[in-house]
Amino acid sequence: MGVLRIGLTGGIGAGKSTVSATFSELGGVVVDGDVIAREVVEPGTPGLKSLVEAFGEEILQPDGALNRPALAAIAFSDDEKRATLNGIVHPLVAQRRSELIAAAAEDAVIVEDIPLLVESQMAPMFPLVIVVHADADLRVKRLIEYRGFSEEDARARIAAQATEEQRRAVADVWLDNAGSAEELVAAARALWHDRIEPFAANIAARRPAQAPPQLVPPDPQWPAQAQRIVARLRTACGHRAVRVDHIGSTAVAGMAAKDVINVQVTVDALGTAEEIAEAMLGAGYVATPITEDAAKPDARSTVADFDHVDDPALWRKRLYRSADPGRPTNVHVRVQGWPGQQFALLFVDWLRADPGEQAAYLDLKHRVAARGHATMGDYAEDKEPWFSDAYRRAWQWADATGWRPGD
């Protein structure tokens, strides 16, 4: 069994608490950053003592409890004071969050409600990041009406948080809360049933999400989605990844493709590809039985790092696939300098540089797709004869241009 961790965030007044409460009702284990942040600065805690030392007795109420508006007025007045506040509270919140997660059931869906998820650069730690959004003016209105903020304080708090652009960059799911609370609840419930619940079930069963082997027009969101996946995999693999790259057709602008993001994780040895299995599962990717690529004919090149391309052992790899039904992904784990690893990088650059080859490959994809295939494996196998010859042509282009795999 495996735990699915979800990162939930949104600007102050956006409606994140409504989504959090909905997920809790549906069975999620909610770890609420706001609640924890209050707990770690209650009277008598080391956290409150540190705040008083940093900001003075004026942040306390007569009974000794924290006067939050008074603290906010001081701490959000400039970047240095806000950094001091975060430096005190964030480590305490992180410690308590870890304790709550450790106490959850092994197959739980843990929803980590983190107000400053974007600001603290925590998004790549989660297999799925959900952002609740509302326009600034609407959030100000809600903060004044429901939480007693002054307009000045509300706008200062919003200005101190991440921008919409920064939140969109990390959001796997964007929940717009411009409407009623009932509409937001309905959207959250649909998300839970249609994506989160199946995602968790796939993780528990070590089962990849299924994706139909059909071509779709190029999606302008593919590069941003791939960027989030790459960041997630770099975080999951840590030092064991030499590099992580967006590869395959979705990495070539304007090319129709299956709606599956392909990513390559380069490692130093085949054993490392197996060592990362648990880390990959924690990031939402499950191991498959596939352990090799189809070997290509010998195509020696002056720029290739390998000497024995005809050795089948050099075409071995490990393949992981996403358990998330909302974003099918293949993660190819290959060894640095082996022919499959280099060709994956070369192929993308070659197609980007040669419109004629790109058109030829697209024509092949359409012809193969028209035959109909029950599985992705059948679809890939049908393309393999073309790839054998394309392999030679790509390395000829590499020789002619002096191509090298970039960093």
N, C-alpha and C positions, 0 to 999 in steps of 0.2 A: 504494500500500500504506500501511497505517497501523498504528501500535503501539497495543495495548490495555494500559493500565496499571491494575493492580488493587491496592487497598490492603488488606493483611492485618494484622489486629491481634488482641489478646486480652491479658487480664491475665497476669501472671507465673504460670507453672504451669498455664495453661489448656490447653495442648496445641498452641499455634500452630506450633511447630517441626515437629510431625508433619504438619500440613497443608502447611506450606511445603515439606517434603521430598517429599511426595506430588506437589505441583504441579511440582516440579523434575523428578521422574521422568517426568512426562507431557509434558515439553517446555517448561515455563515457565522464563523467565529470572528467577531469584530474586535479588532485591537485599535482603539480610538486614541489617536495622538492628542487630541484636545483634552480628553478625560485624563489621560496619563499626565499630561502637562500640568493639570490642576493638582493631581495627586502628589506629584513630586515637589510641590512648593506649599503644601499644607503646613499649618502651624506645627512647629517642632521638628520639621524635616531639615536635613543638611542643605537642601535646595533653597529653602526660604532664607536660611541663614546667609548663604552665599549671595543672594540677591540684595539683602539688606547691606551687606558689606560693600557691594558694588555700587548701589544706588541710594543708600541712606534710609533712615527711619521713616522718611515721608512716604514711602511706598506701603506702609502698614496702616491698617484700620485701627481704631481704638482698642479692639479686642485682640489685636496681634495677628489677624489674618491678612493676607495679601490684598492690597487695594489695587486691583487690576487696571482700572482707568488711570490711576496715578502712575503706575509703572509704565503703562503704554505711552503716556504723555512724555515721560522722560526717555524711555528706551527707543522710541521710534522718532526721536527728534533729529538724530543723525546716524550715519552708517556705523561709526565706531561704537556707539552705545548699543545699537541693535546687535552688533557682533558680540559684544560682551554678554548681552542677554542670551543669545543663542549658544554661546560657549558654555554657559552655566546650565541651561535647561536641556539642550539637545543630548548630551551624554547621559543624563539621568533618565530621560525619556527612552533612549535607545536601550539602556539596561533593563528597564521595566518591561519594555516591549518584548525583549528576548525572553524574559521570564514567562510572560503570558503565552508566547508561541510555543515554548518548550512544554507547557502544560496541556496543549491542545491534543486532540486525538490524532492518530497517525494518518487518517484519511480525511482530515478536516479541510474545509475551504476557509482559509484565513484571510480576512479582509483587513488590511492595514490602512486605517484612515489616518493619513499623514498630511496635515495642512501645508507643510513646507517641503513636500516630496521633491518638487522641481528645484527649489532653491538649494536643497541639501544634496542634489545630484544623486538621488537614490533610485531613480526610475529604472536603470539597467538591472537592479537587483530583483525585479519582479517579472514573472512570465507574462503578466497582463497588467497594464496601467490604464485606469479609468479616470478621466477628468470631467468634473461637473463644471459647467460654465454658465455665466450670465453676464450681460453687459455691465460695465462699471456703474452707470447711472441707476440701473435697476438694483444693483447690490447696495449702493448707498441708500436708496429708498428703504430697502428691507432692513438695513442696519439701524437706521433712524427709527423706523416704525416698530420693529420687533425687539431690538436689543438696546435701545436707548442711547445710541451713539449720537454725538453731534456730527453735522455734515463734515466739519473740518477733520475730526478724528477719523471718520469713516474713510474719507478720501486719502488721508495720510496712511492709514493701514493698508488700503488697496495699493497705493503707490509703492509701498515698501515690499510688496510681494511680486512674484513672477508676472511677466507680461503674458498676454494671450498667445503671442507668437512662441514664447518659451514653453508654454504648456502644450500647445499643439504639437510641438516637436517631439514630445515624449508620449503623447496620448495614443494608445492602441484603440481606445474607445472614447468618443467625445459625446457627452450627454448634455444637450442644450436645455437649460432651465429658464427659457424665456416665458414659458406658459405657467399653468397652474401646478400646485403641488401634486394634484391627482395625476396630471400628465407625466410628471417626473417619476412618480411611483410606478405608473404603468410601463414606462420605458425601462426602468430599473428591473422590474419583474421579467419583462421580455428578455432583457439581456441575461439575466440569471438562467432562465429556462433554455434559451436558444444557444448560449455560448458558454457560460461559466459552468453550469451543471455538466454538459457533455465534456468539457475540457477536464473537469475533475474526474469524471468517470474514466476517461481515456488515460489519465495519469495513473489512476489506481490499477487499471488493467494492463498498463505498459503497452498501450495501443495507440498508434498514430492516427491522426484525423485523416479521413478519406477525402480525396479531391478528384473530381471527374477529369479524365484525360482529354479535355477539349480546349481548343484555342480560343482566346478572347482578345479583343483589341487592346493595345497598350494602355496601361493605367498610369496616369500621372502620379499616383500615390505610391507606386512601387519603390522608387528610390528612397522616399522617406520611411516607408515600412522596413526596407532593407537596412537602413541606417540604424533603426531601433533594434533590429535583430542582431546586427553586428555588435552594437554596444552591449547588448544582453549577453551574447556569447563571449565577448572579451571579459566581461565581469565574471561569468560562470567558470571559464577555463583558466583565467588568471595567467600566471607565468608559463603555464603549460602550452599556451597558444603562441606560436611564433608570429602568426599574423592571422587576421580574419578578413575575408573578402566577399563581396557580393559578386556572384558569378552567374552564368547562364543567360538565357534570353531576356529575362526581366532586367538585366544590367545593361542592355543595349537599347538606347533611347529610340522610341518609335516602332519597336518590333512587337508584333503579336506573339503571344506566348500562352502557355498554361498558366493559370492564376496560382502559381506556386513559386515562392521565392527560394532560390538556390544560393547557399552560402558555403564557402569553403573555409574550414579551420585547418591551418597548417600546424603540424606538430613535429617534434624532433625525431620521433620513433613510433613504430606501429603500436608498441605497448602503451604509449601515452594515450593513444586514441581510445584504448579500453579503460585506462585509469580514470578518464573523465566521465564515465557513464553516469555515476550518481550526481555529479555536478550538472550534467546535461539534463537529467531528469528533473532536478530542482528548478531548472530554467524552463521546463516545459517540453523537452525533447526526449523521445524514447528511442532506444536502440532497435535496429532492424537486423535481420539475418544477412543482409547484403554485405559482403566482405571484399569485393573487388570490382574494378572497372573492366570493361571489355578491352583487352590488350590491342594496341594499334600496331601496324607494321613498323619495322625499323625505319626511322627517318632521322638519321644523325644530323646534328646541326652544330654550327660553330658557336652558338650561344647557349645550347642546352647544358645543364649541369650533370646529366646522367650519361653513362657510357654503354649501358646494356639495355636498351629500350625493349629488346625482344625477350627479356627475362620476365616471365609472368609474375614472379614474386614482386616486381616493382610496380605492379598495377593493383596491389592490395590497398584497401582502405577500410574505414568504418562509416556506416551511414546511419544518421539519426534523423528522425522526422518529428515535426511538431505535433503535439496532442491537441493543439488549439484549433477547433473547427473554423474559427473566424480568420485564421491566417496560416494556411498550409505552407509548410516550409521543409525543404530538404537540407540537411547539414552534412556535407561531405568532409570527413576528417582524413586528410592525406599527409604523407610525410614530405618534409621539406626536400626539394630537389628531385623527387621521383617524377617520372614522366606524366602521370595523371595530374599531379599537383601543378606542374608547370603548364600543362596543356589547358587546364581550366582557366588559368590567368591569361594565357596567350590567346585563347579562342575569343574571349570578350574583346580584347584590344584589336585583334585581327578584324572581327566583324565591324567594330566601330570605325576602323580605318578604311575598309574596303566595301563601298556600297554594293558592288556587284556580288561579292560573296554573301553579303547580308541578304540580298534579294534571292540568291540561290537557296540559301538556307531557309528563308521564309517560304519559298515555293515548296521545298521538301516538306516542311512542317504541315502545310495545307494539304499536300497530297497524302501524307501519312495519316493525318487526322481524318481525312475523308473516308478512309478504310474502316474506321471505327475500331476501338480497342476497349476491352473490358477493364484493363488495369494500366497504370502508369508504366509498369515494367514492359508490357507488350508494346506500348507506344514507343518507349525508348529503344527497344530491341529492333523495331522496324526501321529506325533511323540509322542504325549502326553501320550498314554498308557505305552510306554517304560519308560518315565520319572517318572511315578508314582512309579514304582518299583526301578528305579535307585536312586530315592530320598532316599529310605531307605538304600540302599547299600552305598551310599555316606556318610550318617551320621554314619553308622557303621564303615566305614573307618576313619571318623573324630574321633570317640570315641577311636578306636584302636591306632591311631597315636597321639592323643592329638592336632589335628589340631586347629588352631585359624586363623581368618582372619588377614592377615598382614596389615601393614599400607599402 
